[in-house]
Amino acid sequence: MRRLQSWLPPGKNCGLCGEKTCENLTLAVSLGQKTPADCPFYSEEQTGPVQGDIDKTAYSGLDVLGHPYDFVLGPLPGEISARKIVLPFRSDLVEKMEIKKGDIVLGRPMGAGCPIPHVLRVIKVENLTGLLYTWVVGPKYSRGVAVKDLTAYHMIGFEGIAKHILKEPTFGCRVTFLPGFCMMALNHTGLINMLLEKSCGLHVRIEDIRILAGKD
């Protein structure tokens, strides 16, 4: 799996990498659009893993409230987080705001009951339905770039690789899972509507998402 690098550009904003600022270069590197070597100040001796490696992160099998989950949902190979599929409360906003691949959008998943606004990077747009396929990237990616504020959206589903499996997911069944690096570390639940066995692990898509604040 492609590993992100801990090296950061020096903040000189020289433009020699083809980006206007060092921050833009950092974002481009995290999305696989550029490499650290595009910066003339890059040194291989300074590299290392920057974003947590989900395979090496210690997961106890319990969420922050002490409730067990079936598995942790990690990213697809080469991606930076599990894919999150969202639908704005007004699907026409996708067209009105001209949301496209690569955009940064902001909003809170009100349908699932989450209290935290999420910063998302759009990786695919379905213009017919208004569905946005995204990565959760975090607040630092919204600094210095244009952000399209959706305010709120429905959390339709997640897609990724099941890791740290305590109970193997089954097609058509409801599961309890923890999205990798979830800020709240709270269990989510949803229905498995795609399950593919691949060399990298179990590729799952989960829909009808709810956040569990207590035991079933």
Order of alpha helices (4+ residues) and beta strands (2+ residues): alpha-beta-beta-alpha-beta-beta-beta-beta-beta-beta-beta
